Amino acid sequence: MSDFRRVTDDFSTAPQISLSDVAQAARLGFRTLISNRPDGEEPGQPTGAEVAAAAAAAGLAFHHIPVRGSPTPEQVEETRLVLQDAEAPVLAFCRSGTRSIVTWSLCQALSGARERGELVSLGREAGYDLSGVLGA
């Protein structure tokens, strides 16, 4: 089973999930998956299409927003748009979960939904250091 890390009641992150983790996520009550992992980044990782198929079979919504390095403003905005309409709770993943939480936290900070200090604290509680990204 993957390492699902609760950030808020509505948002969690994880390092790369397996196809069997998709069904586990559904059993745990997640309703939406966001993959921030580009296809082919590492040998053996499931593709976005494979995760999408597993998500559909498990009754989950799926969005693929691949991020290489730091998220672009367009990726942050796409995430914001997905999250505003997504059925929660949402599980976002990438190789380590870092790109997912960075993208989410930038979306939260730029939209004014959460203060930077709160985001750094939420990240720390989930095992991520966002101080360099958010400057708080």
C-alpha positions in Angstrom: 0.0 0.0 0.0 1.2 3.5 -0.8 2.0 6.2 1.7 -1.2 8.4 1.7 -0.4 11.6 3.6 -3.3 13.6 4.8 -2.8 17.3 4.4 -6.3 18.5 5.0 -9.7 16.8 5.3 -10.1 17.3 1.6 -6.6 16.8 0.2 -3.9 14.2 0.6 -0.7 13.4 -1.2 1.3 10.3 -1.9 4.4 9.1 -3.6 3.9 7.1 -6.8 0.9 4.8 -6.3 0.4 1.4 -7.9 -2.7 0.3 -9.7 -3.8 -1.7 -6.7 -3.4 1.4 -4.6 -6.2 3.0 -6.7 -8.7 0.6 -5.4 -7.4 1.0 -1.9 -7.8 4.8 -2.2 -11.4 4.3 -3.2 -12.0 2.0 -0.2 -10.5 4.7 2.0 -13.1 7.2 0.7 -11.1 9.2 -1.8 -13.2 10.4 -4.7 -10.7 12.1 -7.0 -7.1 11.3 -8.1 -4.7 13.8 -9.5 -1.5 12.5 -11.1 1.3 15.0 -11.2 3.7 12.4 -12.6 4.8 12.6 -16.2 4.5 9.3 -18.1 7.9 7.5 -18.6 9.7 9.3 -15.8 10.9 6.0 -14.4 10.8 2.5 -15.7 7.9 0.4 -14.4 5.7 3.2 -13.2 2.0 3.0 -14.4 1.1 5.4 -17.2 -1.5 8.0 -16.7 -3.8 6.0 -19.0 -3.4 2.9 -16.8 -4.2 4.9 -13.6 -7.1 6.5 -15.4 -8.5 3.1 -16.2 -8.0 1.8 -12.7 -9.6 5.0 -11.3 -12.7 4.6 -13.6 -13.0 0.9 -12.5 -12.9 2.1 -8.9 -15.4 4.9 -9.4 -12.9 7.7 -9.0 -12.5 10.8 -11.0 -9.0 11.2 -12.5 -7.0 14.1 -13.7 -3.5 14.0 -15.2 -1.5 17.2 -14.7 2.1 16.2 -15.2 4.7 18.4 -13.6 8.4 18.4 -14.5 10.4 20.3 -11.9 8.6 23.2 -10.5 4.9 23.7 -11.5 4.2 26.3 -14.1 1.5 29.0 -13.5 -0.6 27.1 -16.0 -0.4 23.9 -14.0 -1.2 25.7 -10.8 -4.3 27.2 -12.5 -5.3 23.9 -13.9 -5.1 22.4 -10.5 -7.1 25.2 -9.0 -9.8 24.6 -11.6 -9.8 20.8 -11.0 -10.0 21.3 -7.2 -12.9 23.8 -7.4 -15.1 21.2 -9.1 -13.6 18.0 -7.7 -15.5 15.7 -5.4 -13.4 15.5 -2.2 -11.4 14.0 -0.7 -8.7 14.3 -3.3 -5.5 12.3 -3.5 -2.7 13.8 -5.6 0.5 11.9 -6.3 3.9 12.1 -8.1 7.2 10.3 -7.6 7.6 11.5 -4.0 4.5 13.6 -3.4 6.5 16.8 -3.4 5.4 18.2 -6.8 1.8 17.4 -5.8 1.9 19.3 -2.5 3.9 22.2 -4.0 1.4 22.6 -6.8 -1.5 22.4 -4.4 0.1 24.8 -1.9 0.9 27.4 -4.7 -2.7 27.1 -5.8 -4.0 27.7 -2.3 -1.6 30.6 -1.7 -2.2 32.4 -5.0 -6.0 32.0 -4.7 -6.0 33.3 -1.1 -7.6 30.2 0.2 -4.9 29.7 2.8 -2.1 31.8 4.3 1.5 30.8 3.5 2.3 30.1 7.1 -0.6 27.7 7.4 0.5 25.9 4.2 4.1 25.5 5.5 2.7 24.0 8.7 0.3 21.7 6.9 3.2 20.6 4.6 5.4 19.9 7.6 2.7 17.8 9.3 2.5 15.7 6.1 6.3 15.3 5.9 7.1 18.0 3.3 9.2 21.2 3.7 7.4 24.0 1.8 9.3 26.9 3.4 11.6 27.3 0.4 8.6 27.3 -2.0 6.3 29.6 0.0 8.9 31.7 1.8 7.2 31.5 5.2 
